Amino acid sequence: MILVVDIGNTQVKWATTSGDIWVTQGQCPLSAMDKLSLYWSDLTAPNSIVISNVAGEEAGSAVDKAIRLWNIEPYWVEAKPEQCGVINSYAQSNQLGPDRWAAVIGAKTLQMGNLVTVCSGTATTIHGVTEGGVFIGGLIIPGYDLIHQSLGSNAAHLSDAEGQFSNFPVTTRDAITSGAIRATCKTIESFCDDMEASGYDDVKIILAGGAAAKIRDGFLRPVIQQDDVILLGLREIAKSLKKKM
C-alpha cells in the first residue's frame, strides 16, 4: 500500500493506492493538521509514503509527526532534471515546486499527447508538457480567488461576493467574477496557442485544483478536469522508487 500526500497552501490531500487503483482519498484544511493522525487512524499501514510540500516547515513537521506510528521514512519530492520519463527544462531543476513537478509527471501518465496542465489553487500554475515527456516551462499567475478578492476587498464600492459568469456582465459583482475567470482562462489559452505555434500540435488542457469548477466555463478550448493529477504524479514517483529498491 502506498500513501501519497499533497500539502498545499490551504489543504492537505492524500490517497492510498494499491497498484493503479485508489483505495482511499481524503483531505483536511491546513488549519486542522494537528488532527491529521485522527484523519489517518483508519488507514491501512502503508509500505511507502511520498509527500509533496509547498506549505513550509511547520506543515511538513505536522505530517512527519502523523506518520511516526508507521515507522516509515517518507520520500519528500524535489524536482529533478529527469524522473519517471519526464525531462525538466527548468534552468535549475530543483527550483520547480514539488507540487508542480508531481503535476507534470501526473499529466504525462495520462498519455493524451501535448498538454497544458493547470492547477488552479491559491496560485494558478500552468505547465507545458509535450507528448514526448518534456516539461518545456510554464507560468504562475494569481489564483482565481486571489484575483477576485483583491478587487472586492481593495476597491471602494466593489464586492468580493461571487457573481455569475457572463460574456457581457451588467452588474459589478458579475463583472468582477467574469473578469477574474476570463483573465485566468485567456492566459491559459494564450499559453496553449504559443505551444501550438511552436510546433506542438493539438494541445489539450488538463485542469485541477480547488478553483477548477469556478473557471471551467470560461474556456473556449475543450477542458479535461483531472482533480487527482498531482496525486497521480506522486503515485508514479512512488512506483519508480519501488523499482529501484
C-alpha positions in Angstrom: 0.0 0.0 0.0 1.3 3.5 -0.9 0.3 6.7 0.8 0.7 9.9 -1.2 0.3 13.3 0.4 0.0 16.7 -1.3 0.5 19.5 1.3 -0.8 22.7 -0.4 -1.2 26.2 0.7 -4.7 25.7 2.1 -5.4 22.0 2.1 -3.7 18.7 2.7 -4.8 16.0 0.3 -3.9 12.3 0.4 -4.7 9.0 -1.1 -3.8 5.4 -0.7 -3.3 3.2 -3.7 -2.8 -0.5 -4.4 -1.4 -0.8 -7.9 -3.1 1.7 -10.1 -6.4 1.8 -8.1 -7.1 4.5 -5.5 -8.2 2.8 -2.3 -9.0 5.8 -0.2 -8.8 9.6 -0.8 -9.2 12.4 1.7 -8.3 16.0 2.6 -8.3 18.4 5.5 -7.7 22.2 5.9 -4.2 23.2 6.8 -5.6 24.7 10.0 -6.5 21.2 11.2 -3.2 19.5 10.6 -2.7 18.9 14.3 -5.6 16.3 13.9 -4.0 14.6 10.9 -3.3 11.4 12.9 -7.0 11.2 13.7 -7.9 11.5 10.0 -5.4 8.7 9.2 -6.3 6.4 12.1 -8.4 4.1 9.9 -5.8 3.8 7.1 -4.1 0.5 6.4 -0.4 0.8 7.3 1.4 1.8 4.1 4.6 0.3 2.8 5.8 3.6 1.4 4.9 7.3 1.7 5.6 10.0 -0.9 5.0 13.7 0.0 4.9 17.0 -1.8 5.0 20.0 0.5 4.7 23.7 -0.5 3.3 24.9 2.8 6.6 25.2 4.7 8.5 23.6 7.6 5.7 23.7 10.1 3.2 21.8 7.9 5.9 19.3 7.0 6.6 18.7 10.7 2.9 18.1 11.3 2.8 15.4 8.6 6.0 13.9 9.8 4.5 13.6 13.3 1.4 11.9 12.0 3.3 9.2 10.1 5.6 8.2 13.0 3.2 5.5 14.1 4.1 3.5 10.9 7.8 3.9 11.4 8.4 4.6 7.8 10.8 7.1 6.3 8.9 9.2 3.8 10.2 10.4 0.4 9.9 14.2 0.1 9.5 15.1 -3.5 12.0 17.5 -5.1 12.0 18.3 -8.8 14.9 16.6 -10.6 16.4 17.0 -14.1 14.6 13.8 -15.1 12.2 11.4 -13.4 9.5 9.0 -14.4 10.2 9.5 -18.0 9.8 13.3 -17.8 12.6 15.8 -18.6 12.6 19.0 -16.6 13.6 22.1 -18.7 13.8 24.4 -15.7 17.1 26.3 -15.6 17.7 25.0 -12.1 15.6 21.9 -11.9 15.1 21.9 -8.1 13.6 25.4 -8.1 10.5 23.9 -9.7 7.9 23.4 -6.9 7.4 19.8 -5.8 3.6 20.1 -6.5 4.3 21.4 -10.0 6.7 18.6 -10.7 4.2 16.0 -9.5 1.5 17.6 -11.6 3.8 17.4 -14.7 4.5 13.7 -14.0 0.9 13.0 -13.4 -0.1 14.7 -16.7 2.4 12.5 -18.5 0.8 9.3 -17.1 -2.5 10.3 -18.9 -0.8 9.7 -22.3 -3.0 12.3 -24.0 -0.4 13.9 -26.2 0.7 17.5 -25.8 -0.8 19.0 -22.7 -1.1 22.2 -20.7 -1.7 21.1 -17.1 -3.3 23.7 -14.9 -3.6 23.6 -11.1 -6.0 26.3 -10.0 -5.5 27.0 -6.3 -4.0 29.8 -4.3 -1.9 30.4 -7.4 -2.8 29.2 -10.9 0.1 27.2 -12.2 0.4 26.4 -15.9 2.7 23.7 -17.3 3.5 22.8 -20.8 4.1 19.0 -21.2 5.0 17.6 -24.6 3.8 14.2 -25.9 7.4 13.0 -25.6 7.5 13.9 -21.9 9.3 17.2 -21.8 8.2 19.9 -19.4 9.0 22.9 -21.6 8.2 25.5 -19.0 5.2 27.3 -17.5 3.5 30.3 -15.9 2.4 31.2 -12.4 -0.4 33.8 -12.0 -2.6 34.8 -9.1 -5.3 32.3 -8.4 -8.9 33.0 -9.3 -9.9 33.6 -5.7 -6.9 35.9 -5.1 -7.8 38.0 -8.2 -11.4 38.2 -7.1 -10.7 39.1 -3.5 -8.1 41.7 -4.4 -10.7 43.6 -6.4 -13.6 43.2 -3.9 -11.5 43.9 -0.8 -9.3 46.8 -2.0 -11.5 48.9 -4.3 -14.2 51.2 -3.0 -17.8 50.2 -3.7 -16.9 46.8 -5.0 -17.9 43.5 -3.5 -15.8 40.3 -3.1 -19.0 38.2 -3.2 -19.2 35.8 -6.1 -21.2 36.8 -9.1 -22.3 34.9 -12.2 -20.1 34.3 -15.2 -21.3 36.2 -18.3 -19.9 37.3 -21.7 -21.5 40.7 -21.1 -21.9 41.3 -17.4 -24.4 44.0 -16.4 -23.7 44.1 -12.7 -20.5 45.0 -10.9 -20.5 41.7 -9.0 -20.8 39.7 -12.2 -18.2 41.9 -13.9 -15.6 41.1 -11.2 -16.4 37.4 -11.3 -16.4 37.2 -15.1 -13.3 39.3 -15.4 -11.3 37.1 -13.0 -12.4 34.0 -14.9 -11.7 35.4 -18.3 -8.3 36.8 -17.2 -7.3 33.3 -16.0 -8.7 31.3 -18.9 -7.4 33.7 -21.6 -3.9 33.5 -20.1 -4.0 29.7 -20.2 -5.4 29.6 -23.7 -2.7 32.0 -24.9 -0.1 29.6 -23.5 -1.8 26.8 -25.5 -1.6 29.0 -28.6 2.1 29.6 -28.0 2.8 25.8 -27.7 0.9 25.1 -31.0 2.8 28.0 -32.7 6.0 26.3 -31.6 5.1 23.1 -33.3 3.2 21.1 -30.6 0.0 20.0 -32.2 -3.4 19.5 -30.7 -2.7 20.8 -27.2 -5.2 19.8 -24.6 -5.9 21.4 -21.2 -5.8 19.3 -18.1 -7.5 21.2 -15.2 -7.2 20.5 -11.5 -7.4 22.5 -8.2 -9.8 23.9 -5.8 -11.0 26.7 -8.2 -11.3 24.4 -11.2 -15.1 24.3 -11.1 -15.2 28.1 -10.9 -13.1 28.8 -14.0 -14.1 25.8 -16.2 -16.9 27.6 -18.1 -14.6 30.4 -19.1 -12.6 28.3 -21.6 -13.2 28.3 -25.4 -11.0 25.2 -25.8 -12.2 21.8 -24.5 -11.0 21.0 -21.0 -10.4 17.7 -19.2 -10.9 18.0 -15.5 -8.5 15.7 -13.7 -8.6 16.7 -10.0 -6.1 14.0 -8.9 -3.3 15.0 -11.3 -0.8 15.8 -8.5 -1.7 12.6 -6.7 -1.2 10.7 -9.9 2.3 12.1 -10.2 3.1 11.3 -6.6 1.9 7.7 -7.2 4.1 7.4 -10.3 7.1 8.7 -8.3 6.4 6.1 -5.6 6.2 3.3 -8.2 9.5 4.4 -9.7 11.2 4.4 -6.3 9.9 0.9 -5.6 11.5 -0.4 -8.8 14.9 0.9 -7.7 14.8 -1.0 -4.4 
